[in-house]
């Protein structure tokens, strides 16, 4: 079925980014066109959600070549919910960047790079082909390499080297895994690959390839082997760091969920147990890191790691409740992580430091900022009725239902560590005696509060309005648990080779 709307979330930011390169010195024009492009991208995603509700999964075979010979784009409820959320997050981060990123970075292609990153993110969510997943991954990574180092500070260049080396190595293994799968299955189209793996019975070699692919995607998602993440996410300015925290690891998480609900589902006692172990270790180690540091950036980046583990605990449970909770918590995590990173960046902008021991009493001079951070902290910890609560409840229920009580218990313990780490920020930075008066502050909140308030409102609405939003997550989870729907949509009644 031809559906040109499906390619719009990829083409709009791509062509807008290419256009903005031509207007290097026209900063106001770059800002306006960047926001307009992201609004149009979000609008196309919203239109796709409506179409999926009424017509089912949408597909586009580029060039008219039928699957599995051509390039397939596939939009189901899971992928398009993430495209819409990514657009919302990117708009907020761009608005925050107007006042904080600085003219030097703006004139050195910051806005085109953000749009290219969004192109890679959306392409990863919508591709129906494993090789093109690799291509879109590389597109977003190349944009992120430049964003990490843009500005050329010493810490940025140091962390950029680690970030680039780790991702180049993992991308090499990604290609190796793709090569192995193609040699064994003869296809890289995800729907066709699912059928070929089912026919072969997911033997030992296929399971080994699946575990290699899991290792690669786990590195990109910040699972367990996350050595590169805390430094890379704390080095760039707040607007870029918020984009990274909200989106980059989520692409790896999406890829794991997609592949291990569509392709490698025949030996969950091996593959999904491995995912559960990785999720548990990630939550524990991330919680220890978040609890141990006194640097705002490090605390928040380790919370990104905990969130990745929690989301994949629902996949490890491999039940409707667990997956619905993972989808809902994934959307919450994208928005709430962007929110806390923007607040953290604002706090550093005001005080000139990220060390909690050198700031205090901000709530007296910035009460709105303080109470929004408290709300975000409660959402991250899963306190009702905020957005993190329902996702955590369903993920935990899913782990218990599948008999993985140890995984659910570790998730609850990780939630306590999240609560401790974010309350440490609140009690030390916002509570206590005021250290800086408004006149002594290094910056101002002028122009920064709009995206922060908007993200906070989304967090509250996602929690309080769960009866309206959760059915979409449940619809996405049902689609993930019924891969035949995806396969039938891709082949659209055509004979399968």
N, C-alpha and C positions, 0 to 999 in steps of 0.2 A: 504494500500500500504506500503510495507516494504521500508524503506529509512534509511539506517544505517548512512548516512551523517548527519542526523538530530540530532543524539545523540552526535556527536563529540564535539560541543561547551560545552557540560557538562562533557564528559569523559576526554577530554584532560587536562583541568586544574585540575580536580579531581585527576587523576592518577599522574600528574606531581607534585601536592602538596604532595601526599603521598610519592612519590619518594624522594622529597627534604628533608623530615623529616629524611631520612637516612643519609643525608650529612650535618649535623648540622654545622660542623666546616669548611666545604669546601665552603667558601663564594663565590669565583669566579665561581665555578660550579653552585651554587644556582642561581646566577645572570644570567648566560648564559642559563641554562635550563628554568628559569622562563620566560625570554624574548622569547625564542624559542616556549615554550608552548603557550604563548599569541599570537604570530604570527600565529601559526598553528590554533588556535581557530578563529582568525580573518579571516584566509584564508577559513576555513570551512564555516563561515558565509557568506563570499562573494560568495562562490560556491552555497550556498543555495539561495541567492538572485537571481543569474542567473537562477537557476532551477525553482524558483517560477515565474519568468518572463515568462518562456517558457511553464511550465507545470501546474502552479497554486499552490494552497496551498499544502504543503507537510505534511504527517502524518507518525507516527510510533507507532504501537501498540506493546508495549513491551511484550515479551513472547508469541506473536502470539494470545493473547486474544483480541477478537474484543471489540470495545467500545460498551457499557459503562462499561464492566466487568473488563477490564484490565486497565493498565496505558497508557494513551495516551500522546504522544508528538506531538505538532502541530506547524508548522512554516509557518506563513503568512508574508506578506511584512512588516507589522508593527513590529512584534516581532524580525525578523531577522535584520532589520535595527538597532534596539537597541542593539542586540548582537554584531554586527559589531562595532558600536560606542563604546560600553563598552570595547571591546578588544583594540581599538585604544587608549582610555583613559588610560587603565591599563598599556599598554606598555610605554606611556609617563611618567606616575607616577612612574613606576618601574625604568626607566632610571634616573629620578630625585632623587630617593631614594638612588642610588648608592653613591652619594656624600654627602647626607644630613642625612640619617637615623641613621648612627652610627653603629659601629661594634657590640656593645652590643645587639641592637635590631636585627641586621642581624643574629647573632648567636642564637637568641631566637625565631627562626621560623617566622620571618617577611615575607619572600617570600612564604613559604607554606600557611600562613594565607591569603595572598593576593590572591593566586590561589584558595583557598577554598571559599573566598568571591566571586570571579568571577564565580565559580561553582554555588553558590547559586543564583547569579544575573541571569546568563544565564538559569538556570533551571526554575526560576520564569517566565522568558520571554517565555519559550518554552513549559511549562507544559499545558496540556489540562484538568487538574483536579484540583478542588478547594482544596482538602486536600493536594495534592502534592505541590500546591502553598504555603500552610502553611509550609510544610516540607522544601522547598527550602528557604523560608523566614527565617526560624529558622537557617538554615545552614549559610546564609550570616550574620545573626545577631550574632550568636555565634562567628564567625570569627571577626566581627567588635567589639564585647565586648573586645576581647583580644587586638586588634589593638588600641583601645582607651586607654587602660591601659598599653600597652607595654612600658616599660621604668620606670614606677612606680613613676613618679613625683607627687607631692602633688595635683596639679590641675588636672592631669589625673585621679587619683584615686577618687577625689571628683566628677568630672563630669561623670566618668564611673558609679558610683553608681546610679546617677539620670537616666542616659541613660539606664542602665540595668533594673531598677525598672519600668520605664515607658513602656519599650518594653515588659517586662514579663507580665505586667498587660494587655496591649493591645493584646498580643498574647493569653492570657486567654479568652478575649472577642472574639477574632477571632475564637477560638475553639467553643465557645458558639454559635456564628452565624452559623458556619458550622454544628453544631449539629441540630440547629433549621431547617436549610435548608434541611438537610437529612431527618429529621422526616417528613417534609411536602412534599418533592418532591421525596424522595426515591433514589436519585442519587447525586453524586458530580462531575460527568463528565460535563464540562461546556457546551458542545454541547447538551447533553441530558437534562441538567438542563434548558437550554433555551427552549427546547420543552415542558418540564413539566410545566414551569412557564407560557408559552403561553397557554397551555391547561387549566390551573387553572385560567387564566385571571389576574394573579398577584393581588390576593385579598389583604385584609387588613393585614393579618398575613405575607404574603410574602413581602409586601411592608415594614412592620416593620422590618423583617429580613434583607431586603436590606439596610434600613437606619442604622441598627446596624453594618452591614458589612462596610458601607460607613464610619461610625464613626471610626472603627478600622483602616481601610486603610488610612483615613485622618490623623490619628495620625502618622502612619508610613511614610506618604508622607510629613509631616511637614506642614499640613494645619491647620490653626487657633490655635489648641492646640499644639503649637510648643515650649512650654517652655523648653523642653529638648534639642532642636537642637542647639541653639547658643553656649552653653557651650560644648556640646559633639563634635561639629565640630571644635571648636577652641582649644581644649586641645591637640590632638595628633600632631605629626610632620607634616610638610607641605605635604609630599607625601601621607600620610594616609588621612589627611584632604581633599586633592584634590580628592582622590578616593571616600570618603564619599559624598562630595558635588556633584560630578558628577553622582554617581550611586545609593546611598542608597535611597534617597527620590524618585528617578525616578522609582524604582521598585514598590513603593506604588502608584505612579501616573499611571504606566502601568496597575497595577491591577484594579484600578478604571476605567480607560478607557475601558479595556477589558470587565469587568463584566457589566458595564453600557452601553455598546453598543451591547453586546451579550445576556445577560440574562435578566436584568431588564430594559426593554425599553418600557414597556406598559403603564406606568404612569409617563411620563417625567415631567408633571406639578408638581409632588411631588419630585421624586428622582433627576431630573436634575435641578430643581429649588434649591433644597438643595445644590447641587454641586456648583451652581452659587453663592449662598449666602456665602458658605465656601470660594470660590475663591476670592470673593470681600473682605471679612473680612481679608483674608490672605494677599492680596496685600496691603491693607491699613495699617494693623498692622506691616507687614514686612517693608513697606516703612518708617513708623515712626521710627522703630528700626534702619534701615540703615542710616537714616538722623541724628539721635540723637547721635550716638556714634562717638568717636574719635580713637577707636581701630581698626586697620586694620582687624583683625580676625573677630570681631563682625560685622563690616560693610559688609564684604563679606558673612558671614553666613546669615545675614538678607536678602541679595540679593538672596541667595538660596531659601529662603521662598517666596519672591516676585515671583520668577520664577515659583515655584510650583503653585501659584494661577493663574498666567497668562496662563499656559498651560491648566489648567482645565476650564478656562473661555471658551476656544474653545469647550470643551466637553459639557459644559452647553448650548452652542448655538445649538448643535446637528444638524449641517448642514455640507455639504461637505466642504465649505470654512473654517468653524471654525475648523473642525477636521483635515483637511489638514494643516492648520496653526499650530495646536497643535503638530502634528507629526514633522513638520519641525522645530518648535521652540524647541521641546524636544531634538532633535538631536543637534541643535545649543547650547542649554543650557548645555548639558552634556560636550561638548568640551570647551565652553567658561568659564564655572565654574571651570573646571580643570585648565584652563589657568590662570585665575585671582588668584586662590589659590596658584598655583606654583609661580606666580610673587610675591604675598604677602609674601609667605614663603622665597623667595629670598631677598626681602627687609628687612625682619626681620633678616635673616642670615647675611646680610651686616651691619646692624645698631645695632643689639642686642636689639631692642625694637620693639613693635607693636604699640606704641603710636605715632600718627601722629604729636603731638606737639613737639616731640623730634627728628624729622628727617626733612630734607629739602635739596633741591638742588641736588638730586640724578641724575638728568638728565645730569648734567655736567660731572659726572664721569661714568655714565652708560646710554648713550643716547639711545642705542638699547633697553634696558630694559624699559626705560621710554616711548618711542614711541610705543612699543608693548603694554604696559599697556594702553596707550591712545586709541589705536586701539581696544583693548578688551573692554574698557569702552564704546566706541561708539557702539560696537556691542551689548553689554548688553542693552544699552538704545534704540536700534532699529534705529540707524542712517544709512541711505542708503550710499553705497550699501553693507554693511556688513551683516553677516548672520542673525542677530536678526531682521532685517527690514521686510523681506518678511513674516516671521512667525507672527509678530505682526500685520502687515497689514491684513492678512487673518483672524486671530483671531478676530480682531476688526470688520472687515467686517461681519464675521459670527455672532457676537453678535448683530450688527445693523440689519442684515437681519432677525434674529429671533425676533426682537422687544425688545431685552434686552439692550436698550440704556444706562441704568444705569450701566450695567456691562462693556460695552465697554468704557464708560466715566471713570470709576474707573481704568480700565486698562491703559488708556492714562495718567491719573494722576499718577499712579504708575510708569509709564515710566519716568515721570519727576523726581520723587523721586529717581529712579535708577540713572538717569543722575547726579542729585545733589550729591548723596552719592559717586559715583565713581570719579566724578570730584574733590570732596573734598580730596580724596586720592591723585589724580594727582597734584593738586595745592599745597598741603601742603608737600607732600613727594618728588616730583620731581622738582617742581618749587621753586623759591626763592634762598636765599643764601645757598651755600654749607656748611653744618655743619661738615661733615667728609671728609677728603682727602682719597685717596685710601689706603695710608699707615696706616691710623687710623681705617679703617673698620675692623669689627670683623670677616669677612669671605671674600670669593671670589666667583665670578660667574663661575669659571672654572668648566666645566662639567655640568653646570646647564642650559645652554642656548639652547641646542639641543631640548629637549622636549618643551620648551617655544616657540621657533621659529616654531617648527612643528605645535603646536596647533594654533598659530597665523596664520600660512599659511592656515590651515583647515578653520579657521573662515573667512578669506578673500575669499577663494575659494568657500565656501558654499554660500556666498553672491553674488560674482561676477559671479559664474557659476550656478546660480539658475535655468536657463533654462534646465540644464542637471540633476540637483539633485531633483528639486521640483516634477517632474513627479512621482518619487518613493514615495514621501510623499502623493501625490494625489492618487496613486494606493493603498497605505495603508489605506487612509481615505475611499475610495470606498469600500474596503473590510470590514472595520468596520461598515459601514452603510448598508451592505448587509450580515447579519449574516447567511443567508442560504448557502452562499459559504463555510463558516467555518463548518457548521453542515454537509453539504453534503460531504466535504472532510474527516471529522472524521468518518462518517459511511460508506463512500466509496461504496454506492450502497447496503449495507447490510440492512436487515429489522431493523427498529428501535423498541426496546422492548417497 
